[in-house]
Amino acid sequence: MVHLDIKRGLLALGQNRLFQFFVIGLVGWSLSPKAQRDREVVVESGAVAEALRLEQARVARPLTPGEKQVVMSELVAEEVLFREGLRLGIGTDDAVVRARIAERMRGHLEAATIAPVTADEARDEAEREAPGLPPRVRLAIAFVSKDRPNAAGDADALVLALASAPETPAPFGGDRAPIAATPWWTEEDLARATGASVARAALATPVGSWSSPIASAWGFYLVRPLERRAPTAVEATTAAAAEVRRRKRADAVSRAVSRISSDYDVSVKSPPGEPTFDARAAAGTSRGSGRKDGVD
């Protein structure tokens, strides 16, 4: 009987409009802080300091104030894209995959961006960048895999053998190099494929001579430049069109990130001595197309 009275009392209370209003308000109050927190983006000073340190090490010089703003802006973009990736179900809330989720979101934005390049844009870019266009080099490449028991010794022995018989046909007594059979290399393309040290040697070693062994992540490379030349007009225009397209896509992604970021309450905690983050100072700029050197 007592249970029945309690049940009737609860039913009567549940039908009371004042009580209903109180419950709705309580639920809304309990949920709103979490919803607000979900729209807050806070980049801690430690993360900013580490990102600035890595970027300064990458460019091997002190960063300008504008470059520091770009680094902080990219931290914000990574966090915002990570949140959007989670919201769209791309990944889970795991710090290990944060950068990958953000990069996947950036990839989705880039893929959705149509960036046509006109012939005039490509020509103007090629003419503007003509003095700085990288030369092409045709190479003979010898390689000794790191999987050999005495890879370093075998590489040294290969140097001596090639010095005494420079016209030795491929594979020059070594292993098959794990790179594409590209007829003409730019320094940037070769750096991506083999490492920056190999690319630098390809441009510095005299034509017709073998370099010393160059250590890489996969083993030891030896390069023999066979010919160097300036890019042709077609190569220059093609490279220029690719650069214009890259910039257009980067600008489109930057605008998209800005639009998405406007839905978040962004806070960047700068380390002591570093500038306060200013999204407007970083807008329209980027760190370029990424690392141009491969893994040494």
N, C-alpha and C positions, 0 to 999 in steps of 0.2 A: 504493500500500500504506500509505504514511504517512497519507493522507487517510482511509482506511478505519479505521486505528487511532484517529485523532482522533475520528471519528464514533462508534466503539464506546465510547470513553472518555466522550464527552459524554452518550451514552445511559445509560451506567451511572451517571454523576453525576446525571442528571436523575431516575433512579429511586431515588436515595438520599434517605431520609426527612429526614435532618438538613439536606441541601441544600435540599429542598423547603421546609422550615420557614423556612430562612434567606431564601430568595427571597420567600416570602409576606410575611415580616416586613419585608423591604426595600421591597417594593412598598407595603405599608401605611404604612410610615414616610414614603415619598416622596409619597404621596397625602394623608396626613392634614393636613399644614400647609396645603395649598391648600384642602381641605375646611373647615378651621377658618377660614381667611381669608374664605371665601365666606360664613360666618355672622357675620363681624365687621362692624359698622357704626360708622364713625368720622366724625364731623362736625367738620371742622377749624375752628379759631378764626376764620380769615378769613371763612368762610362764615357763621358765627354773627354776627360783627361787621357784615357787610354786610346780613344779614337784619334785625338790630336797627335799623340805620340807616334802611333802607327803611320799616320799620313805624313808626318814630318820625316820619319825614317824612310818612307817610300820615295819621297821626292828629294831626299838628301839635302835639305836646306830648311831654314826657318820658314814657317808659314806666314803668309800675309794675313791681315785682318779679314779680308774678303774670303780667303781660303778657309779660315777657321769657321766663318759663318756657314760656308758650304758643308764642312764636316758636320757641324751641329745640325744643319738642315737635313742631311742625309740620315742622321740618327733619328730625327723626328719622323722622317718618311718611312724608315724601316719599322718603327714602332706602330705607326698608323696603318701601314700596309699589313703588318702582322695582325693587328686587331681586325682589320677588314677581312683578312684571310680566314681568321677564326670564325667571324660572323657568317661568312659564306660557306663554312664547312670544309675549307681546304686542308686544315690540319688541326692539331690539338694544342692546348696551352702548355707547351714544353719549350723551355729556354733553348734547348739544343737545336730545335728546328726553327727557331724564331727567324733567323736570317734567311733560311730556305723558303719559308712561307712568304716572307716579304718579297723575296726575289721572284717567287712564282706569281705573286700579285703584280709585280712590276712587269713580268713577262706577259701576263694577261692584258695589261694596259697597252704594252707595246704592240702586241699582236692585233689588238683592236684598233690600232692607229694606222690610218692610211696616210702615207707620207710620200706623195708623188714628187718627183724631181724633174723639172723641165730641162730641156737642152741648154737653155740660156743660163740657168742656175749652175749646172754642172760646168759649163764653159767658164763662167765668171769665177767659180771656185778654183778651177784648175789654173787659170791665169793668175789669180791672187796668190796661190800656194806654190806656183811653179818653182821659185828659188829654193823652197824647202822640201821638195818632193824627194823621197829617198831613192838612192840608186838601186839597181837590180844587180844581182851577182849569180853567176852560174858556177856550181860547185861540184867537186868530187868529194865524197864524204866517206871516211873510214870510221868504223865503230867497233869497240870492244865492250861486250856486255858485262855488267857488274856481277852477273851470275857466275862468271868464271872464277875458279879458285884463286887465281893470281891475276886479277883483271888489270891492276896498275902495272905490274911487271910486263904483262903481255902488251899493254899499250905502249910502254917504253920500247919494247923490242920491235913493235910495229913501226914506230917512228924511225928507228935505225934502218929497218928493211926498206921502207919507202924512200928514205933519203938516198940510199944507194941504187934504188931502181924506181925513180919517180913515175915511170910510165906503166907501172903494174896495173893490170886491168882490175875492175871491180870483181869481188868485194875486197880486194887489197889484202887478203890474208886475215881479215877480221870477221866480224859478224855482220848480219844484215841490220842496217840502221833502222830504228823504229820510227821512221818518218815517211811522209809521202814523197813520191818521185816527182818533185816539182822542178821544172826546168830552170826557172828564174826565181830567186828569192829576194824579198825585201828584208831589211834587218828586223823589222817588226814581226813579219811572218815566221822568219827563222827562229827568233827569240821565243815565240809561242810554241814552236815545235820542239826545240832542243834546249832552250835556255839562253839567257842574255849573254853569257860568256862565249858561247859558240857563235852567236850572231856577231858579237864584236870582233872575234877572230876572223870571221869571214870577210869583214871589211878592212881589217888591219894587215892580214897576211899578204905578202906580195903575190901577185898573180903567177901561177905556175909552181909555187912552193907549198909544202905541207906545213901545217901548224904543229905545235907541240900538243900532246894529249890534253884535252879539256874535260874536266870532270863535270858530270851532270847527274841528274837523279837516276838515270838508267844505265850509266856506264861512262865510257870515255870516247869522246869524239875527236877526230882529226879532220881538218878541212883543208882543201886545196882549191883556192879560187882559180877558175879557168878563164873567166871573163867578167868584167864589170861594165855597166852602161847606164845611161840615164833612162828614165821611163819613156816609152813612146807616147805619142799624143793620145792614142786610144787608152793606154794604161792610166795616163794622167786623168783623163776625163772620167774613166770608170771609178778610179779612186776618189775623185772629187765628188761624183754623184753619191757614192756610198757615204762620204763624210757629211754631205748636205742632208741626206736621208737620216743619218744617225742623229744629227742635231735637231731635226724636225721632230723625230720621235722622242728624243730626250725632253724637248720643250713641251710636247703634248703630255708626256708622263708627269712632268713637273707641275703642269697646270692641273692635271687630274688629282695629284697628291695634295695640292693646295686646296682644291675643292673638298676633298675628303677630310683634310685636316681641319677645315672650318667647322666640322661637326664635333670636334674634340676640344677639350680644354687643355691646351698644350703648355707644359712648363719644362724648361730646360735649366738645370742647375749648373751654372758654369763654375769650373774650379777657380780657386783664388788666383788672381792675376790674369785671368783670361777674359775676353770681352763677353758682354751680355748678349745672348742670342737675339738676333733680329731677323725674322723670317723674310722681311723685305730686302735686306742686304744680300741674302743668299738666293733670292728669286732670280731665275733666268741664267744661273751659272751652274756649272757642274765640274766634276773632277776629270772630265774627259771620258774616253771609252774604256777606262779601266787599265789594268796592268798591261804593259807592252812587253814585259820580259817573261820568259817562261820559267820553269822550275829548274834552278841550277843544281 
